[in-house]
Amino acid sequence: MHLTKSAILAGLQCDKRLFLLLSHPELAKTRHSPLAQSGIEVGELARTAFSDGVLVDRFGPDAQPYAQTQALVNDPQVNTIFEAGFRYRHTEVFVDILERDGDSWNLIEVKSSSSIKDTYIDDVTVQYLVVTGTGVVISRVELMILNKDFVYRTDHGYDGLFIHEDVTDRVIVHSHLLADRIAQLRQNMTSTEPERHVDGHCNKPFPCEFKSYCEQQDGEYPVSALPNAAKAIQMLYANGIYDIRNIPAGMLSSESHIRVQRATRTGQAELDDEAARVLNRLEYPRYYLDFEAINLAIPRWENTHPHQQHPFQWSCHIQDEDGVTEHEEFLDVSGHDPRRKFAESLIAVCGTCGPVIVYNQQFEKGIIKYLATSFTDLSDALLAINQRVFDLLPVMKKYYYHPDMKGSWSIKKVLSCLLPEMRYADLGAVQDGLMAQSAYLDITAGKLSAKQTEALCADLREYCKLDTYAMLAIVDRVCWSSSHKSTLPCNNEK
């Protein structure tokens, strides 16, 4: 069986992931990520540093990448090959850049990160083993990564964006161990699904596309849903306990874990009255605020760095003491630098008094601080907004739990449990932050029709609007439930 580099890296993370990838790919839950598009753009830009490169045809109707690569390697007139393909001992790899160095070659892997990760060493070592196995001599192995200190200047272009890091010694040392691990992976590939349980490895180094499947196998309410409980989860696994409802009384010591267990066992949501007392103390007007931002690996605008978060959209629901609510919004998908207009419009809407309510303040406060640094004339007004920020997430995390949240206090989980009639799934093409980033990239790429652009902009507005209305609705519901001593929805009523 031929294995791709991606399959081997999946197996190094988890042998069950490799098994499912090869035997049951239909169980995967994959999502288009803007990071994938970012990686493609970085790779294409990296090639421009090599003026004489030849691109191997991988996807054409008559593509024969391995034969074409061999012909290019044998041609002394070819100095650089892009996407060179090699196959050795049933393993296939494609090398981003192969650069001739006399009678040998430099193997260069391009990454859209600004730091070297252990998984990158695994990545290039697999390539090194396969390429050298075919008889091609590799004299140097490099990672071509982004320079985090690079500042984009329109008059200088992208000179200095990339850094070449020599990892040859690390790869040679690692190749012996990795060759044995790959051989072991092949030896262990059977028709029987390995027994593995959800744990920290499911997200490192990459989020596993089969995590939902494995959670279902562990039980309807897997113990992996216990928040911040790595040691407790290992203890439960060691005792053969995989479902929260099966945890014996007294086995958990953390109050938050005990609350999760109690609510899960009873099937009833728990809401402490203290939540309403905290929220009722908030003054009016109340500004419910949410941002959307784009993370650009390759900076587009003057004085920006790789991988900075640039805000392009905000939504704000403003509620007065009588319950009257107004909605304001901002969206810039022109492709031009949106930051100053974003900041000025935000200042104009947020006024000078009243709490600015967000969900997980680290993101919004970080964006505002970044804008204040970028536009010093707006700094005082922006930082004054930051002083008024109230984070709703810690309140919900401390005082509310519903069994169907399964250890997550994301706004989507909390909203669907407190107000099940409000659903993000009912939205259009934009239902989460990653989809918002992808929509921004699609629109600004200029490849959509006017009708498609209009529809996607409408979906962006509806998504961000729901985020801020969700916070308002959650606060109102918590306070109403406390004052009326109502029964909250349980997992059987949804």
Residue pairs with C-beta under 8 A, 6 or more apart in sequence:
1 22
1 90
1 189
2 87
2 90
2 91
2 92
3 11
3 90
3 91
3 92
3 185
3 186
4 91
4 92
4 93
5 91
5 92
5 93
5 94
5 123
5 126
5 127
5 130
7 18
7 21
7 22
8 18
8 91
8 126
8 182
8 185
9 119
9 122
9 123
9 126
9 206
10 17
10 18
10 21
11 17
11 18
11 185
12 122
12 181
12 185
13 201
13 204
13 205
13 206
13 208
14 196
14 201
14 202
14 208
15 185
15 188
15 194
15 196
16 193
16 194
16 195
16 196
16 210
16 214
17 208
17 209
17 210
18 185
18 189
19 189
19 193
19 194
20 27
20 28
20 193
20 210
20 213
21 28
21 210
22 189
23 191
23 193
27 210
27 213
28 209
28 210
29 209
29 210
29 211
29 212
29 213
30 209
31 434
32 434
32 438
33 434
33 438
34 294
34 295
34 434
34 437
34 438
34 441
35 112
35 295
37 438
37 441
38 112
38 295
38 296
38 297
38 298
39 111
39 112
39 297
41 297
41 298
42 110
42 111
42 112
42 146
42 297
42 298
43 96
43 110
45 158
45 161
45 298
46 96
46 97
46 110
46 144
46 162
47 53
47 55
47 82
47 97
49 162
50 80
50 82
50 97
50 99
52 78
52 79
52 80
53 79
53 80
53 81
53 82
53 97
54 72
54 78
54 80
54 81
54 82
55 82
55 83
56 65
56 68
56 69
56 72
56 81
56 82
56 83
56 84
56 85
56 94
57 63
57 64
57 65
57 68
58 65
58 83
58 85
58 94
65 83
65 85
65 94
66 85
66 86
66 87
68 85
69 81
69 84
69 85
69 86
72 78
72 81
72 84
73 81
73 84
73 98
73 105
73 136
78 100
79 99
79 100
80 97
80 98
80 99
80 100
81 95
81 97
81 98
82 96
82 97
82 98
83 94
83 95
83 96
84 94
84 95
84 98
84 131
85 92
85 93
85 94
85 95
86 92
86 93
86 94
86 95
86 127
86 130
86 131
86 133
86 134
86 136
87 130
87 134
88 129
88 130
88 131
88 133
88 134
89 130
89 133
90 186
91 126
91 129
91 130
91 182
92 130
93 126
93 127
93 130
93 131
95 107
95 108
95 109
95 127
95 131
96 108
96 109
96 110
96 144
97 106
97 107
97 108
97 109
97 110
97 144
98 105
98 106
98 107
98 108
98 131
99 105
99 106
99 108
100 106
101 139
101 140
102 139
103 137
104 137
104 138
104 139
105 131
105 136
105 137
105 138
105 139
106 138
106 139
106 140
106 141
106 142
107 124
107 127
107 128
107 131
107 138
107 140
107 141
107 142
108 141
108 142
108 143
108 144
108 164
109 120
109 123
109 124
109 127
109 141
109 142
109 143
109 144
110 144
111 120
111 143
111 144
111 145
111 146
112 146
112 297
113 120
113 145
113 146
114 145
114 146
114 147
114 148
114 306
114 307
115 145
115 148
116 143
116 145
116 165
116 167
117 205
118 205
119 205
119 206
120 143
120 167
121 167
121 170
121 171
121 174
122 174
122 178
124 141
124 143
124 167
124 171
125 171
125 174
125 175
125 178
126 178
126 182
128 138
128 141
128 171
128 172
128 175
129 175
129 178
129 179
129 182
131 138
132 138
139 168
140 166
140 168
141 166
141 167
141 168
141 171
142 164
142 165
142 166
142 167
142 168
143 164
143 165
143 167
144 162
144 163
144 164
144 165
145 162
145 163
145 165
146 161
146 162
146 163
146 297
146 306
146 307
147 160
147 161
147 162
147 163
147 306
148 305
148 306
148 307
149 305
150 158
150 160
150 161
150 299
150 305
150 306
151 299
151 303
151 304
151 305
152 158
152 299
152 300
152 301
152 302
152 303
152 304
152 305
153 302
153 303
154 302
158 298
161 298
161 306
188 194
196 214
197 214
197 218
197 224
197 237
197 242
198 211
198 214
198 215
198 218
198 222
198 224
199 224
199 230
199 233
199 234
199 237
200 230
202 208
202 211
202 214
203 211
208 214
215 222
215 224
215 225
218 224
218 242
218 243
219 242
219 243
219 244
219 245
219 246
220 243
220 245
221 243
221 244
221 245
221 264
221 403
221 406
222 242
222 243
222 244
222 406
223 229
223 232
223 233
223 236
223 237
223 241
223 242
223 243
223 244
223 247
224 233
224 407
225 244
225 260
225 406
225 407
225 408
226 232
226 233
226 244
226 252
226 257
226 260
226 407
227 256
227 257
227 260
227 407
228 256
229 254
229 257
232 252
232 254
232 257
235 251
236 242
236 247
236 251
241 247
241 248
244 260
244 261
244 264
244 265
245 261
245 264
245 265
247 261
252 258
252 261
259 270
259 401
260 401
260 407
262 270
263 269
263 270
263 401
263 402
263 403
264 403
267 403
267 490
267 491
267 492
268 403
268 488
268 490
269 400
269 401
269 402
269 403
269 417
269 488
269 489
269 490
269 491
270 400
270 401
270 402
271 399
271 400
271 478
271 481
271 482
271 488
272 398
272 399
272 400
273 482
274 398
274 399
275 395
275 396
275 398
275 399
275 400
275 478
275 482
276 478
276 479
276 481
276 482
276 483
277 482
278 395
278 399
279 395
279 475
279 478
279 479
280 479
282 355
282 357
282 390
282 475
283 353
283 354
283 355
284 319
284 320
284 321
284 354
285 318
285 319
285 320
285 321
285 351
285 353
285 354
286 318
286 319
286 354
286 355
286 357
286 472
286 475
287 316
287 317
287 318
287 349
287 350
287 351
287 354
287 355
287 356
287 357
287 388
288 316
288 317
288 318
288 319
288 357
288 358
288 468
288 469
288 471
288 472
289 314
289 315
289 316
289 350
289 356
289 357
289 358
289 364
289 468
290 314
290 315
290 316
290 358
290 359
290 364
290 464
290 467
290 468
290 471
291 311
291 313
291 314
291 363
291 364
291 367
292 311
292 312
292 313
292 314
292 433
292 436
292 437
292 440
292 460
292 463
292 464
293 309
293 310
293 311
293 312
293 313
293 363
293 367
293 437
294 309
294 310
294 312
294 437
294 440
294 441
295 307
295 308
295 309
295 310
295 437
296 304
296 306
296 307
296 308
296 310
297 306
297 307
298 306
299 305
299 306
299 308
300 335
300 337
301 310
301 336
301 337
301 339
302 337
303 374
304 310
308 370
309 366
309 367
309 370
310 337
310 338
310 339
311 338
311 339
311 342
311 367
311 371
312 331
312 332
312 333
312 338
312 342
312 440
313 329
313 330
313 331
313 332
313 342
313 436
313 460
313 464
314 329
314 330
314 342
314 345
314 346
314 464
315 327
315 328
315 329
315 461
315 464
315 465
315 467
315 468
316 327
316 328
316 329
316 349
316 350
316 468
317 325
317 326
317 327
317 465
317 468
317 469
317 471
317 472
318 325
318 326
318 327
318 328
318 349
319 325
319 472
325 472
327 465
327 468
327 469
328 349
329 461
329 464
329 465
330 341
330 342
330 345
330 346
331 457
331 460
331 461
331 464
332 338
332 341
332 342
333 440
333 443
333 444
333 453
333 457
333 460
334 444
335 444
335 446
339 371
339 374
339 375
340 375
340 378
342 371
343 371
343 375
343 378
343 382
344 378
346 368
346 382
346 385
347 378
347 381
347 382
347 385
350 356
350 385
350 388
352 384
353 388
354 388
355 388
355 389
355 390
356 385
356 388
356 389
356 390
357 389
357 390
357 392
357 471
357 475
358 364
358 365
358 389
358 390
358 391
358 392
358 471
359 391
359 392
359 393
359 411
359 467
359 471
360 391
360 393
361 389
361 390
361 391
361 393
364 389
365 386
365 389
368 382
368 383
368 385
368 386
369 382
369 383
369 386
371 378
371 382
372 378
372 379
372 382
372 383
372 386
373 379
375 382
392 471
392 474
392 475
393 409
393 411
396 409
396 414
396 474
397 409
400 409
400 414
400 418
400 478
402 413
402 414
402 417
402 418
402 488
402 489
402 490
402 491
403 490
403 491
404 413
404 416
404 417
404 491
404 494
405 413
405 414
405 417
406 413
411 467
411 470
411 471
411 474
412 424
412 432
414 474
415 422
415 424
415 470
415 473
415 474
416 422
416 423
416 424
416 494
417 489
417 494
418 473
418 474
418 477
418 478
418 488
418 489
419 470
419 473
419 474
419 477
420 489
420 494
422 466
422 470
422 473
424 431
424 432
424 463
424 466
425 431
427 459
427 462
427 463
427 466
428 455
428 458
428 459
428 462
429 435
429 439
429 455
429 456
429 459
430 436
430 439
430 456
430 459
430 460
430 462
430 463
431 463
432 463
435 463
436 460
436 463
436 464
439 456
439 459
439 460
440 460
442 448
442 456
443 453
443 456
443 457
448 456
480 486
481 488
